Amino acid sequence: MRITLRQLEVFAEVQKSGSTTQASLQLALSQSAVSASLTDLENQLNVQLFDRVGKRLVTNEHGRLLYPKAVALLEQAGEIEQLFKTDAGALRFAASTTIGNYMLPKILGTYRAVHENTPLELYISNTEDVIKSVLEFRVDMGLIEGACHSPELITEPWLEDELVIFCSPDNPLSRKDSVALDDLQSASWILRERGSGTREVLDQILFTRLPGFRVEMELGNSEAIKHAVRFGRGISCLSRRVIDEQLHNGLLAEVRVGGLTLTRTLFRIYHRQKHISNALNTFLTYCR
């Protein structure tokens, strides 16, 4: 077997970009060199790794089988190159909005104080997009608020999180020690978009008990929701971590519902075929 790391690198880049032209730009090679490397790899394996659709290369079942193994080998080779250096490898991970904006900054600050030279990329999106990034090997690990049901991913409980219903201090609900579900059913709700972890949890554990509840707005940003609620557009429900400061200084008011506690589990996810690098293992110790 004479497969080289360069051939695997070319294959992985073509898989990500979908064309030899884009791969050649990323790898600083000529397009003919990329095409030749890919052809040589396919000849050695005696299979086609891509289906040719016009000028595009679409990964077929052989390419999908090879890709995670190729990426793992390339990452292990990178670790060997970094073996005798302080920082072994780079980090790429994705987090859903609440985690990325309100929880990870403290973790990253602690991590960076010790590992200041480790290359690190963080992508923040909703839970649905984070899961997709992990499935496509665009990131090493994901931190999400909602459930993940993909059999291709390993899902591990990470932290517990409390959700809080809140309103403007001028809202009549803020003046009640406890409210009933009927009060919530008649209120105007401002919610995260579908696909977010917060919305999925609320749909499952709260809104099944509020048939016919009214959605005033759906917003893809927790800060926008806080401002809309503060200025009297409706009520909402977000992680206590997101609104704790505003509750403390009186800009928002907590709505307490008798007998109702809203909690959820936050998860970390990674692909079953993903190589767990030394750098990622080190970062996970800070997440614990």
C-alpha positions in Angstrom: 0.0 0.0 0.0 1.5 3.3 -1.1 -1.1 5.8 0.0 0.5 9.0 1.2 -0.7 11.6 3.6 -0.7 14.1 0.8 -3.2 12.0 -1.1 -5.4 11.9 1.9 -5.0 15.6 2.5 -6.0 16.3 -1.2 -9.0 13.9 -0.9 -10.2 15.5 2.4 -9.9 19.0 0.9 -11.8 18.0 -2.3 -14.5 16.5 -0.1 -14.9 19.7 1.8 -14.9 22.0 -1.2 -16.6 19.9 -3.8 -14.1 20.7 -6.6 -10.5 20.3 -7.5 -10.2 24.0 -8.3 -11.1 25.1 -4.8 -9.0 22.3 -3.3 -6.0 23.5 -5.3 -6.4 27.0 -4.0 -6.5 25.8 -0.4 -3.5 23.5 -0.7 -1.4 25.8 -2.9 -1.2 23.2 -5.6 -2.0 23.2 -9.3 -5.4 21.8 -10.3 -3.7 19.2 -12.4 -1.6 18.0 -9.3 -4.8 17.8 -7.2 -6.6 15.8 -10.0 -3.6 13.5 -10.4 -3.3 12.8 -6.7 -7.0 12.1 -6.4 -6.9 9.7 -9.4 -3.9 7.9 -8.0 -5.6 7.4 -4.7 -8.8 6.0 -6.4 -6.6 3.7 -8.5 -4.8 2.3 -5.4 -8.1 1.7 -3.6 -9.8 0.4 -6.8 -12.9 2.5 -6.2 -14.3 5.9 -7.2 -14.6 8.2 -4.2 -16.7 10.8 -6.0 -19.5 10.9 -8.5 -18.8 13.4 -11.2 -21.9 15.7 -11.6 -21.0 18.3 -14.3 -18.0 20.2 -12.9 -18.8 19.2 -9.3 -17.5 16.2 -7.4 -20.1 14.7 -5.1 -18.9 12.3 -2.4 -20.3 8.8 -2.9 -20.6 5.9 -0.3 -16.9 5.0 -0.7 -15.8 8.6 -0.1 -18.1 8.9 2.9 -16.6 5.7 4.4 -13.0 7.0 3.8 -13.4 10.6 5.0 -13.5 10.2 8.8 -10.6 7.7 8.7 -8.6 10.1 6.5 -9.3 13.0 8.8 -8.3 11.0 11.8 -4.9 10.0 10.2 -4.2 13.6 9.2 -4.9 14.8 12.7 -2.7 12.1 14.2 0.1 13.0 11.8 -0.3 16.6 13.0 0.0 15.5 16.6 3.3 13.7 15.7 4.6 16.9 14.2 3.7 18.8 17.4 4.8 16.0 19.7 7.7 17.8 21.3 6.0 21.2 21.4 4.0 22.6 24.2 0.7 22.7 22.4 -0.3 19.6 20.4 -2.9 20.4 17.9 -5.7 22.9 17.1 -9.3 23.0 18.3 -12.4 23.5 16.3 -15.7 23.3 18.0 -19.3 24.6 17.7 -21.7 25.7 20.4 -25.4 26.6 20.5 -26.2 30.2 21.2 -26.7 30.2 24.9 -23.6 28.1 25.6 -21.4 30.0 23.2 -22.4 33.5 24.3 -23.0 33.1 28.0 -21.1 30.0 29.3 -18.0 29.4 27.1 -16.3 32.8 27.6 -15.4 32.0 31.2 -14.2 28.5 30.2 -12.2 29.8 27.3 -10.6 32.5 29.5 -9.4 30.0 32.0 -8.2 27.7 29.2 -6.4 30.5 27.3 -4.6 31.6 30.4 -2.6 28.3 30.3 -2.8 27.3 26.6 -2.4 30.7 24.9 -0.7 29.3 21.7 -3.2 26.6 20.8 -5.1 27.5 17.6 -8.8 27.7 18.4 -11.9 28.2 16.3 -15.4 28.6 17.8 -18.6 28.6 15.7 -21.9 29.7 17.4 -25.2 28.8 15.9 -28.4 27.0 16.9 -28.5 23.4 18.1 -29.6 22.1 14.7 -26.7 23.7 12.9 -24.2 22.6 15.5 -25.3 18.9 15.1 -24.8 19.3 11.3 -21.3 20.7 11.7 -20.3 17.7 13.9 -21.9 15.2 11.5 -19.9 16.8 8.6 -16.6 16.8 10.5 -16.3 20.6 10.2 -15.7 20.7 14.0 -14.2 18.4 16.5 -17.0 18.7 19.1 -20.3 20.4 19.7 -21.9 21.7 22.8 -25.7 21.9 22.5 -28.8 22.7 24.5 -31.3 20.3 22.9 -31.4 16.6 22.3 -29.4 14.9 19.6 -30.8 11.7 18.1 -28.3 11.0 15.4 -26.9 7.4 15.7 -23.6 8.6 14.1 -22.8 10.9 17.0 -21.9 10.1 20.6 -24.0 12.3 23.0 -22.9 12.8 26.6 -24.7 14.8 29.4 -22.6 17.8 30.3 -24.3 20.3 32.6 -27.8 21.0 34.0 -29.4 24.3 33.2 -32.5 26.2 34.6 -34.9 27.9 32.3 -36.8 31.0 33.6 -40.0 32.6 32.4 -39.7 36.4 32.6 -41.4 39.6 31.7 -41.1 43.4 31.9 -41.2 44.9 35.4 -44.3 46.8 34.2 -46.2 43.6 33.2 -49.0 42.7 35.7 -47.5 39.1 35.9 -44.4 40.6 37.6 -46.6 41.7 40.6 -47.9 38.2 41.4 -46.1 35.9 43.8 -47.2 32.9 41.6 -49.1 32.7 38.4 -51.3 29.9 36.8 -50.8 28.2 33.5 -53.9 30.1 32.3 -52.0 33.3 32.7 -49.2 32.0 30.5 -51.7 30.7 27.9 -53.2 34.1 27.4 -49.9 36.0 27.2 -48.0 37.0 24.1 -44.8 34.9 23.8 -41.5 36.0 22.3 -39.5 32.9 21.5 -36.3 31.6 20.0 -36.6 30.2 16.4 -37.4 26.5 15.7 -34.2 24.5 15.6 -32.8 26.2 18.7 -32.3 24.0 21.8 -34.2 26.3 24.0 -37.3 26.3 21.8 -37.2 22.5 21.5 -37.1 22.0 25.2 -40.0 24.5 25.7 -42.1 22.8 23.0 -41.6 19.5 24.9 -42.0 20.4 28.5 -44.1 23.7 28.6 -46.1 24.4 25.5 -47.7 20.9 25.5 -49.5 22.2 28.6 -50.5 25.5 27.0 -52.7 24.5 24.0 -53.4 27.5 21.8 -50.7 29.7 23.3 -49.9 32.8 21.2 -46.5 33.5 19.6 -46.0 37.3 19.2 -42.5 37.0 17.6 -39.8 34.4 16.9 -36.2 35.8 17.1 -32.9 34.1 16.5 -31.0 36.0 19.2 -31.4 35.9 22.9 -30.3 39.6 23.3 -33.1 40.7 20.9 -35.6 38.7 23.0 -34.4 40.3 26.2 -34.9 43.8 24.8 -38.3 43.0 23.2 -39.5 41.7 26.6 -38.0 44.6 28.5 -40.0 47.0 26.4 -43.3 45.3 26.9 -43.7 43.2 23.7 -44.5 40.0 25.6 -43.0 37.3 27.9 -40.4 34.7 27.2 -38.3 31.9 28.7 -34.5 31.6 28.5 -31.7 30.2 30.5 -31.2 31.9 33.9 -27.6 32.4 32.8 -28.8 34.6 30.0 -31.0 36.9 32.0 -29.4 36.8 35.5 -27.9 40.2 35.3 -31.1 41.9 34.1 -33.1 40.1 36.9 -30.6 41.3 39.4 -30.7 45.0 38.3 -34.5 45.0 37.9 -34.7 45.4 34.1 -36.5 42.1 33.8 -38.8 40.3 36.3 -39.1 36.5 36.9 -42.5 34.9 36.4 -43.0 32.1 38.9 -45.5 29.4 38.1 -46.8 27.3 41.0 -45.5 23.7 40.8 -43.5 24.3 37.6 -39.7 23.9 37.4 -38.1 24.1 34.0 -34.7 22.4 33.8 -32.8 20.8 30.9 -29.6 18.9 30.3 -26.8 20.4 28.1 -24.9 17.9 26.0 -21.5 17.6 24.3 -21.4 15.6 21.1 -18.8 14.2 18.8 -18.7 11.8 15.8 -18.3 8.1 16.6 -15.4 8.0 14.1 -13.8 11.1 15.3 -10.2 10.9 16.6 -10.0 12.6 20.0 -6.8 14.6 19.9 -4.6 15.4 22.9 -5.6 19.1 22.5 -9.3 18.3 22.6 -8.8 16.0 25.7 -7.1 18.8 27.5 -9.9 21.3 26.7 -12.5 18.8 27.9 -10.9 18.9 31.4 -11.7 22.6 31.5 -15.3 22.0 30.4 -15.8 19.6 33.4 
